[in-house]
Amino acid sequence: MSDFVTIAKVEDLPPGERLVVELGRHWIVVFNVDGEFYAVEDNCTHEEYPLSEGTLDGYALECVKHGACFDVRDGKVLAPPAFVPVKTYAVRVENDDLQIAARK
């Protein structure tokens, strides 16, 4: 079972925006896609580069370095050169708090 950590208020992350947070030794980028929240590790699996600098089109997150593309909902690779999925984190809203699951 994962513990959830409050990272922001829901109002701090409006639709279409992203938020980068540090959780333990990991950087995580959280997206608001039409009112739904998704979190992935802020590191491209093809080559170390922050995915938070990428472009988001719907659920498709493209790394700006080499064009690898990932689905923010489940981390699956949508386009090479990456072949390894990006790690995802569960996100929930408790009252007005935006929370992500801390991996153990």
Backbone as CSV, one residue per row, in Angstrom:
resi,resn,N_x,N_y,N_z,CA_x,CA_y,CA_z,C_x,C_y,C_z
1,MET,0.841,-1.181,0.000,0.000,0.000,0.000,0.886,1.244,0.000
2,SER,0.484,2.226,-0.759,1.260,3.461,-0.866,0.707,4.536,0.059
3,ASP,1.593,5.335,0.569,1.188,6.522,1.303,1.043,7.646,0.299
4,PHE,0.069,8.499,0.524,-0.118,9.643,-0.358,0.437,10.892,0.303
5,VAL,1.031,11.745,-0.526,1.659,12.969,-0.064,0.980,14.148,-0.753
6,THR,0.595,15.143,0.030,-0.001,16.356,-0.541,1.094,17.178,-1.192
7,ILE,0.854,17.548,-2.459,1.858,18.322,-3.193,1.396,19.730,-3.529
8,ALA,0.071,19.952,-3.520,-0.458,21.270,-3.886,-1.962,21.275,-3.627
9,LYS,-2.544,22.419,-3.799,-3.998,22.541,-3.820,-4.442,22.347,-5.273
10,VAL,-5.614,21.804,-5.453,-6.135,21.560,-6.805,-6.128,22.850,-7.620
11,GLU,-6.478,23.950,-7.009,-6.536,25.237,-7.721,-5.163,25.716,-8.195
12,ASP,-4.094,25.148,-7.624,-2.733,25.520,-8.031,-2.333,24.909,-9.367
13,LEU,-3.128,23.946,-9.863,-2.795,23.263,-11.111,-4.014,23.257,-12.032
14,PRO,-4.255,24.371,-12.735,-5.426,24.454,-13.621,-5.269,23.558,-14.850
15,PRO,-6.374,23.271,-15.527,-6.318,22.438,-16.739,-5.299,22.971,-17.746
16,GLY,-4.540,22.026,-18.318,-3.528,22.378,-19.310,-2.169,22.719,-18.724
17,GLU,-2.084,22.745,-17.406,-0.828,23.119,-16.751,-0.125,21.895,-16.186
18,ARG,1.114,22.102,-15.766,1.923,21.044,-15.154,2.642,21.593,-13.940
19,LEU,3.041,20.680,-13.066,3.727,21.045,-11.840,4.818,20.008,-11.598
20,VAL,6.030,20.482,-11.342,7.142,19.581,-11.055,7.382,19.588,-9.546
21,VAL,7.449,18.382,-8.967,7.673,18.258,-7.528,8.783,17.243,-7.279
22,GLU,9.429,17.395,-6.150,10.438,16.437,-5.731,9.840,15.580,-4.627
23,LEU,9.928,14.274,-4.805,9.404,13.341,-3.815,10.515,12.357,-3.484
24,GLY,11.090,12.528,-2.308,12.248,11.705,-1.958,13.405,12.063,-2.872
25,ARG,13.879,11.070,-3.612,14.992,11.299,-4.542,14.520,11.363,-5.987
26,HIS,13.222,11.533,-6.190,12.669,11.519,-7.536,11.985,12.846,-7.867
27,TRP,12.159,13.252,-9.111,11.424,14.407,-9.636,10.234,13.865,-10.402
28,ILE,9.075,14.442,-10.149,7.823,13.984,-10.741,7.128,15.181,-11.364
29,VAL,6.555,14.969,-12.556,5.776,16.022,-13.190,4.309,15.592,-13.181
30,VAL,3.460,16.508,-12.709,2.028,16.254,-12.584,1.312,17.127,-13.603
31,PHE,0.392,16.520,-14.349,-0.357,17.219,-15.389,-1.835,17.260,-15.038
32,ASN,-2.480,18.348,-15.415,-3.935,18.444,-15.353,-4.429,18.397,-16.790
33,VAL,-5.045,17.271,-17.156,-5.593,17.098,-18.509,-7.105,17.128,-18.385
34,ASP,-7.684,18.269,-18.715,-9.146,18.437,-18.661,-9.741,18.056,-17.312
35,GLY,-9.058,18.443,-16.233,-9.580,18.202,-14.894,-9.174,16.864,-14.285
36,GLU,-8.471,16.035,-15.036,-7.944,14.773,-14.521,-6.443,14.939,-14.311
37,PHE,-5.925,14.357,-13.237,-4.525,14.541,-12.884,-3.736,13.257,-13.118
38,TYR,-2.542,13.424,-13.699,-1.648,12.310,-14.005,-0.236,12.709,-13.593
39,ALA,0.522,11.732,-13.089,1.885,12.006,-12.652,2.837,10.963,-13.222
40,VAL,3.955,11.449,-13.762,4.998,10.563,-14.290,6.348,11.047,-13.787
41,GLU,7.300,10.120,-13.770,8.655,10.510,-13.395,9.169,11.508,-14.427
42,ASP,9.811,12.541,-13.951,10.271,13.629,-14.824,11.618,13.288,-15.453
43,ASN,11.653,12.148,-16.147,12.893,11.719,-16.773,12.563,10.808,-17.952
44,CYS,12.997,11.183,-19.129,12.780,10.366,-20.318,13.563,9.061,-20.183
45,THR,12.947,7.952,-20.552,13.624,6.655,-20.441,14.577,6.393,-21.600
46,HIS,14.522,7.209,-22.633,15.448,7.047,-23.753,16.812,7.619,-23.418
47,GLU,16.795,8.824,-22.903,18.031,9.497,-22.510,17.655,10.495,-21.432
48,GLU,18.436,10.558,-20.381,18.077,11.436,-19.269,17.807,12.853,-19.747
49,TYR,16.549,13.225,-19.641,16.134,14.580,-19.997,14.774,14.803,-19.340
50,PRO,14.524,15.992,-18.787,13.261,16.226,-18.077,12.054,16.239,-19.018
51,LEU,11.114,15.350,-18.751,9.884,15.315,-19.536,9.007,16.536,-19.293
52,SER,9.229,17.213,-18.176,8.444,18.414,-17.876,8.666,19.513,-18.907
53,GLU,9.744,19.429,-19.663,10.013,20.414,-20.710,9.368,20.025,-22.038
54,GLY,8.742,18.850,-22.056,8.139,18.351,-23.286,6.793,18.994,-23.594
55,THR,6.233,18.572,-24.707,4.934,19.076,-25.128,3.873,18.014,-24.863
56,LEU,2.713,18.469,-24.419,1.603,17.575,-24.126,0.483,17.850,-25.121
57,ASP,0.056,16.792,-25.818,-1.048,16.874,-26.769,-2.055,15.808,-26.368
58,GLY,-3.122,16.230,-25.715,-4.046,15.260,-25.145,-3.340,14.537,-24.017
59,TYR,-3.194,13.205,-24.164,-2.486,12.407,-23.160,-1.066,12.066,-23.598
60,ALA,-0.667,12.511,-24.764,0.644,12.180,-25.321,1.674,13.237,-24.930
61,LEU,2.703,12.787,-24.226,3.786,13.660,-23.769,5.021,13.368,-24.605
62,GLU,5.472,14.378,-25.344,6.641,14.209,-26.210,7.864,14.861,-25.582
63,CYS,8.924,14.089,-25.470,10.200,14.611,-24.981,10.788,15.494,-26.077
64,VAL,11.205,16.687,-25.712,11.712,17.620,-26.715,13.117,17.290,-27.189
65,LYS,13.817,16.409,-26.480,15.195,16.118,-26.874,15.276,15.273,-28.142
66,HIS,14.561,14.133,-28.172,14.638,13.257,-29.338,13.279,12.809,-29.857
67,GLY,12.195,13.308,-29.273,10.867,13.004,-29.794,10.204,11.754,-29.252
68,ALA,10.785,11.092,-28.259,10.103,9.950,-27.648,8.779,10.432,-27.076
69,CYS,7.773,9.578,-27.149,6.438,9.996,-26.726,5.849,8.954,-25.780
70,PHE,5.189,9.432,-24.715,4.631,8.579,-23.669,3.184,8.971,-23.385
71,ASP,2.391,7.998,-22.955,1.018,8.250,-22.517,1.071,8.572,-21.027
72,VAL,0.614,9.754,-20.624,0.699,10.154,-19.222,-0.239,9.343,-18.338
73,ARG,-1.223,8.666,-18.917,-2.161,7.873,-18.123,-1.532,6.601,-17.577
74,ASP,-0.678,5.952,-18.368,-0.112,4.669,-17.943,1.391,4.551,-18.183
75,GLY,2.006,5.586,-18.754,3.448,5.597,-18.974,3.918,4.862,-20.213
76,LYS,3.008,4.225,-20.948,3.403,3.446,-22.118,4.053,4.312,-23.190
77,VAL,4.984,3.702,-23.892,5.660,4.373,-24.995,4.702,4.446,-26.183
78,LEU,4.553,5.642,-26.739,3.724,5.840,-27.917,4.558,5.986,-29.180
79,ALA,5.812,6.404,-29.019,6.698,6.585,-30.177,8.150,6.476,-29.731
80,PRO,8.971,5.802,-30.541,10.399,5.718,-30.234,11.062,7.082,-30.422
81,PRO,12.279,7.238,-29.969,13.278,6.208,-29.749,13.199,5.514,-28.394
82,ALA,12.312,5.903,-27.489,12.187,5.193,-26.213,11.472,3.865,-26.431
83,PHE,11.851,2.874,-25.631,11.191,1.572,-25.662,10.727,1.161,-24.274
84,VAL,11.238,1.825,-23.239,10.885,1.522,-21.856,9.852,2.543,-21.388
85,PRO,8.740,2.086,-20.812,7.730,3.024,-20.308,8.294,3.918,-19.212
86,VAL,7.675,5.068,-19.037,8.046,5.977,-17.961,7.234,5.584,-16.725
87,LYS,7.833,5.728,-15.546,7.138,5.391,-14.299,5.989,6.361,-14.063
88,THR,4.886,5.817,-13.580,3.718,6.639,-13.247,3.468,6.581,-11.747
89,TYR,2.719,7.538,-11.267,2.355,7.625,-9.859,0.860,7.847,-9.764
90,ALA,0.231,7.166,-8.815,-1.197,7.377,-8.578,-1.405,8.791,-8.051
91,VAL,-2.502,9.400,-8.494,-2.847,10.758,-8.066,-4.276,10.724,-7.542
92,ARG,-4.517,11.450,-6.474,-5.880,11.552,-5.954,-6.117,12.962,-5.433
93,VAL,-7.399,13.289,-5.290,-7.807,14.565,-4.711,-8.534,14.253,-3.408
94,GLU,-8.040,14.811,-2.327,-8.657,14.687,-1.010,-9.020,16.084,-0.548
95,ASN,-10.328,16.342,-0.428,-10.821,17.687,-0.152,-10.313,18.567,-1.294
96,ASP,-9.497,19.549,-1.031,-8.925,20.383,-2.091,-7.444,20.110,-2.283
97,ASP,-6.943,19.039,-1.679,-5.520,18.711,-1.767,-5.251,17.764,-2.927
98,LEU,-4.221,18.070,-3.682,-3.744,17.197,-4.752,-2.640,16.336,-4.156
99,GLN,-2.809,15.012,-4.254,-1.866,14.095,-3.623,-1.360,13.071,-4.616
100,ILE,-0.095,12.672,-4.429,0.465,11.593,-5.242,0.975,10.500,-4.315
101,ALA,0.980,9.286,-4.847,1.427,8.133,-4.067,2.940,8.112,-3.998
102,ALA,3.442,7.940,-2.804,4.872,7.784,-2.604,5.193,6.306,-2.788
103,ARG,6.134,6.005,-3.677,6.527,4.607,-3.889,7.419,4.151,-2.750
104,LYS,7.269,2.895,-2.382,8.106,2.336,-1.319,8.991,1.279,-1.882
